[in-house]
Amino acid sequence: MSGRCEATLLDNLFPIDPEVAARIEALDLQFNKFGVDPYGIDKNDLIRFVSAFAWIYRFYFKVDVYGLDHVASRGRGILIGNHSGGVAIDGAMVMGSMLLDAEPPRLPHAMIDKFIHQFPGASQLMARTGQFTGNPDQAKRLLRDERLLLVFPEGARGTAKLAKDADSLIEFGTGFMRLALETKSPIFPFGFVGGGEALPTIANLKRLGRLMGVPYIPVTKWGLLIPKPTRFQLLYGRPMTFEGTGHESDEVVNAMVNRVKERIHDLIQQGRALREKRISEEELVL
């Protein structure tokens, strides 16, 4: 009885969107008769979660997506982009574009930070919707099973950027490149613009954050952590492939990482130009 009551409560809180349900059914995932795939992703939970999120993606925020066809419709790959927005708004918008706009839809597996699991219920929700802690072995397994990963090489330091620096890039980690080389996976670069306007951060409380088990607590202009409705630009560039084994020297790998970083910088700059109406969509070079 309690299980049925719980399901009814979830249905009332998160009514199922028929279009979303159809898109989740179309995902290239191997659900068993209970609606669970080999990684523990629960189809019914995913439908509920994405149904709730779809309204936010479509109506609360406005996302202008460009170059989505550059992301392969099937097969392994790693989405790599810039981080901003204080609370990883960018990751949510990338997920939305792949699940709600891409044809056919794809489910990216975000490599999330460990601190997310400090929040009640977060571990269960993340696992059931296909988001996993950034464990290298798990990432390799997903790629070898032809899945799509979402990685932010700037890490939590990227979301900690102040509003004035939101569209800048800081140092990239190199783990994603070694992972791409070892698994022979293409990299799909993207640039995200607008995060600093949705949640204009003016300071980060790192000491308080550590006490709460997170890297920092952002302080915004209005003191709240609720992003304001904002129009974003999300630009996907052509895939990038690199040759190697993943065991190259740091110097060699850093040179490859810098090429990806430069590409993302270019996409961000084009996104800014679009936002400021300095170029038209026809002038984009993705």
C-alpha positions as CSV (number, residue, x, y, z in Angstrom):
1,M,0.0,0.0,0.0
2,S,2.8,2.4,0.9
3,G,4.5,1.9,-2.4
4,R,1.3,2.7,-4.3
5,C,0.7,5.8,-2.2
6,E,4.3,6.9,-2.8
7,A,3.8,6.5,-6.6
8,T,0.5,8.4,-6.5
9,L,2.2,11.3,-4.6
10,L,5.0,11.4,-7.1
11,D,2.5,11.5,-10.0
12,N,0.6,14.4,-8.4
13,L,3.8,16.3,-7.7
14,F,5.4,15.6,-11.1
15,P,2.6,14.9,-13.6
16,I,3.9,12.9,-16.6
17,D,4.3,14.9,-19.9
18,P,3.3,12.5,-22.7
19,E,5.9,14.0,-25.1
20,V,8.6,13.5,-22.5
21,A,7.5,10.0,-21.9
22,A,7.7,9.3,-25.6
23,R,11.2,10.7,-25.8
24,I,12.4,8.7,-22.8
25,E,11.0,5.6,-24.4
26,A,13.0,6.5,-27.6
27,L,16.3,6.6,-25.7
28,D,18.9,4.0,-26.8
29,L,18.9,2.3,-23.3
30,Q,18.3,-1.3,-22.4
31,F,15.5,-1.2,-19.9
32,N,14.4,-4.6,-18.4
33,K,10.8,-5.6,-17.7
34,F,10.9,-3.5,-14.6
35,G,12.0,-0.4,-16.4
36,V,15.6,-0.4,-15.1
37,D,18.7,-0.4,-17.2
38,P,22.1,-2.1,-16.3
39,Y,23.3,1.1,-14.6
40,G,20.3,1.4,-12.3
41,I,18.6,4.1,-14.3
42,D,14.9,3.9,-13.6
43,K,12.7,4.7,-16.7
44,N,9.7,5.8,-14.6
45,D,11.7,8.1,-12.3
46,L,13.5,9.5,-15.4
47,I,10.1,10.3,-17.0
48,R,8.8,12.0,-13.9
49,F,12.0,14.0,-13.3
50,V,12.3,15.2,-16.9
51,S,8.6,16.0,-17.1
52,A,9.0,18.3,-14.1
53,F,12.2,19.8,-15.6
54,A,10.8,20.3,-19.1
55,W,8.6,23.2,-17.9
56,I,11.7,25.0,-16.4
57,Y,13.7,24.4,-19.6
58,R,11.0,25.5,-22.0
59,F,9.3,28.3,-20.1
60,Y,11.2,29.5,-17.1
61,F,14.4,29.7,-19.0
62,K,14.7,30.3,-22.7
63,V,17.5,28.4,-24.3
64,D,18.8,29.2,-27.8
65,V,20.5,26.0,-29.0
66,Y,22.8,26.0,-32.0
67,G,24.8,23.2,-33.6
68,L,23.0,20.3,-31.8
69,D,23.4,18.2,-34.9
70,H,27.2,18.2,-34.3
71,V,26.6,15.7,-31.4
72,A,26.4,12.2,-32.7
73,S,23.0,10.6,-32.5
74,R,24.5,7.3,-31.3
75,G,27.8,6.0,-30.0
76,R,30.3,7.0,-27.4
77,G,31.4,10.6,-26.9
78,I,32.2,13.3,-24.3
79,L,30.4,16.6,-24.0
80,I,33.0,19.2,-22.8
81,G,32.2,22.8,-22.0
82,N,32.5,25.7,-19.7
83,H,31.1,25.9,-16.2
84,S,29.2,29.0,-14.8
85,G,26.1,30.0,-13.0
86,G,26.8,29.3,-9.3
87,V,24.7,26.1,-9.1
88,A,25.5,24.3,-12.4
89,I,22.6,25.7,-14.4
90,D,24.7,25.0,-17.5
91,G,24.7,21.3,-16.9
92,A,20.9,21.3,-16.5
93,M,20.5,23.2,-19.8
94,V,22.8,20.8,-21.6
95,M,20.8,17.8,-20.3
96,G,17.6,19.6,-21.4
97,S,18.9,20.2,-24.9
98,M,19.9,16.6,-25.4
99,L,16.7,15.1,-23.9
100,L,14.1,17.5,-25.2
101,D,15.6,19.0,-28.4
102,A,18.0,16.5,-29.9
103,E,16.7,14.1,-32.6
104,P,16.8,11.3,-31.5
105,P,17.0,12.2,-27.8
106,R,20.1,11.2,-25.9
107,L,20.7,10.9,-22.1
108,P,24.1,12.4,-21.1
109,H,25.7,10.9,-18.0
110,A,27.1,13.8,-16.0
111,M,30.2,13.1,-14.0
112,I,29.1,14.9,-10.8
113,D,31.2,16.0,-7.8
114,K,31.1,13.9,-4.6
115,F,29.7,16.7,-2.5
116,I,26.3,16.4,-4.3
117,H,25.7,13.3,-2.2
118,Q,25.7,15.4,1.0
119,F,22.2,16.4,0.2
120,P,19.3,14.1,1.3
121,G,18.0,11.9,-1.5
122,A,20.5,13.3,-4.0
123,S,22.4,10.0,-4.4
124,Q,19.3,8.1,-5.2
125,L,17.9,10.7,-7.6
126,M,21.2,11.1,-9.4
127,A,21.7,7.3,-9.9
128,R,18.1,6.7,-11.0
129,T,18.4,9.5,-13.7
130,G,21.8,8.4,-14.9
131,Q,24.2,10.9,-13.2
132,F,27.2,9.4,-11.5
133,T,30.1,10.5,-9.4
134,G,33.2,11.3,-11.5
135,N,34.9,7.9,-11.1
136,P,37.4,7.1,-13.9
137,D,36.5,3.4,-14.0
138,Q,32.8,4.1,-14.2
139,A,33.4,6.7,-17.0
140,K,35.4,4.1,-19.0
141,R,32.7,1.6,-18.6
142,L,30.0,4.0,-19.8
143,L,32.0,5.0,-22.8
144,R,32.8,1.4,-23.8
145,D,29.0,0.8,-23.6
146,E,28.7,3.6,-26.2
147,R,27.2,6.1,-23.8
148,L,27.5,9.9,-23.8
149,L,29.3,11.6,-20.9
150,L,29.0,15.3,-19.8
151,V,32.2,16.6,-18.2
152,F,33.1,20.1,-17.0
153,P,37.0,20.2,-16.9
154,E,36.9,23.4,-14.7
155,G,35.1,21.5,-11.9
156,A,33.4,23.2,-9.0
157,R,35.9,26.1,-9.5
158,G,34.0,26.9,-12.7
159,T,30.7,27.4,-11.0
160,A,32.4,29.6,-8.4
161,K,33.2,32.3,-10.9
162,L,31.8,35.7,-10.0
163,A,29.2,37.2,-12.4
164,K,31.7,39.5,-14.0
165,D,33.9,36.5,-14.9
166,A,31.1,34.1,-15.8
167,D,32.1,33.7,-19.5
168,S,35.8,33.4,-18.8
169,L,37.7,30.1,-18.7
170,I,39.9,28.9,-15.9
171,E,42.4,26.0,-15.8
172,F,41.1,22.7,-17.3
173,G,41.8,19.4,-15.7
174,T,43.3,16.8,-18.1
175,G,41.5,13.7,-17.0
176,F,38.8,14.0,-19.7
177,M,41.5,14.0,-22.5
178,R,43.2,10.9,-21.1
179,L,39.8,9.3,-20.9
180,A,39.0,10.3,-24.5
181,L,42.3,9.0,-25.8
182,E,42.1,5.7,-23.9
183,T,38.5,4.9,-25.0
184,K,38.9,6.4,-28.5
185,S,36.0,8.7,-27.9
186,P,35.2,11.9,-29.8
187,I,34.9,15.2,-27.9
188,F,31.8,17.4,-28.5
189,P,32.8,20.9,-27.4
190,F,30.1,23.4,-26.3
191,G,29.9,27.0,-25.0
192,F,27.3,28.2,-22.6
193,V,26.5,31.9,-22.1
194,G,24.1,33.5,-19.6
195,G,24.8,31.7,-16.4
196,G,26.2,34.8,-14.7
197,E,23.1,36.7,-15.4
198,A,20.7,34.0,-14.1
199,L,22.5,33.9,-10.8
200,P,24.8,37.0,-10.5
201,T,27.3,35.9,-7.9
202,I,29.2,38.6,-6.1
203,A,31.1,36.5,-3.5
204,N,31.6,32.9,-2.4
205,L,31.5,31.9,1.3
206,K,34.1,29.1,1.3
207,R,34.4,28.6,5.0
208,L,30.6,28.3,5.5
209,G,30.6,25.9,2.5
210,R,33.1,23.6,4.1
211,L,31.0,23.5,7.3
212,M,28.1,22.4,5.2
213,G,30.1,19.8,3.2
214,V,30.1,21.8,-0.1
215,P,33.0,23.8,-1.8
216,Y,31.3,27.2,-1.3
217,I,28.0,29.0,-0.7
218,P,27.4,31.6,-3.5
219,V,26.3,35.1,-2.5
220,T,24.1,36.8,-5.1
221,K,23.1,40.4,-5.7
222,W,19.7,39.8,-4.2
223,G,20.8,37.2,-1.5
224,L,18.8,34.3,-2.9
225,L,19.9,31.1,-4.6
226,I,16.9,31.0,-7.0
227,P,18.1,31.8,-10.6
228,K,16.0,34.4,-12.3
229,P,14.4,33.7,-15.7
230,T,17.1,34.2,-18.3
231,R,17.7,33.5,-22.0
232,F,20.7,31.4,-22.6
233,Q,22.9,30.7,-25.6
234,L,24.2,27.1,-25.9
235,L,26.5,26.4,-28.9
236,Y,27.7,23.0,-29.9
237,G,30.8,22.8,-32.1
238,R,32.0,20.2,-34.5
239,P,33.4,17.0,-32.9
240,M,37.1,16.9,-32.1
241,T,39.1,13.7,-32.2
242,F,42.6,13.0,-30.9
243,E,45.1,10.2,-31.4
244,G,46.9,8.6,-28.5
245,T,46.6,6.0,-25.8
246,G,46.0,8.2,-22.7
247,H,49.5,7.5,-21.4
248,E,51.2,10.4,-23.1
249,S,53.3,13.0,-21.2
250,D,51.6,15.9,-19.5
251,E,53.1,18.2,-22.0
252,V,51.5,16.4,-24.9
253,V,48.1,16.0,-23.2
254,N,48.1,19.6,-22.1
255,A,48.6,20.7,-25.7
256,M,45.5,18.7,-26.7
257,V,43.5,20.1,-23.8
258,N,44.4,23.6,-24.8
259,R,43.0,23.0,-28.3
260,V,39.7,22.0,-26.8
261,K,39.8,25.0,-24.4
262,E,40.5,27.4,-27.3
263,R,37.5,25.9,-29.2
264,I,35.2,26.4,-26.3
265,H,36.5,30.0,-25.8
266,D,35.6,30.6,-29.5
267,L,32.1,29.2,-29.0
268,I,31.6,31.4,-25.9
269,Q,32.6,34.5,-27.8
270,Q,30.2,33.7,-30.6
271,G,27.5,33.2,-28.0
272,R,28.3,36.6,-26.4
273,A,28.2,38.2,-29.9
274,L,24.8,36.6,-30.5
275,R,23.5,37.7,-27.1
276,E,24.6,41.3,-27.8
277,K,23.3,41.1,-31.4
278,R,26.7,41.8,-32.9
279,I,26.4,38.8,-35.2
280,S,23.4,36.9,-36.7
281,E,22.8,33.2,-36.6
282,E,23.9,32.9,-40.2
283,E,27.4,34.2,-39.3
284,L,28.1,31.5,-36.7
285,V,31.0,29.2,-37.4
286,L,30.5,26.1,-35.3
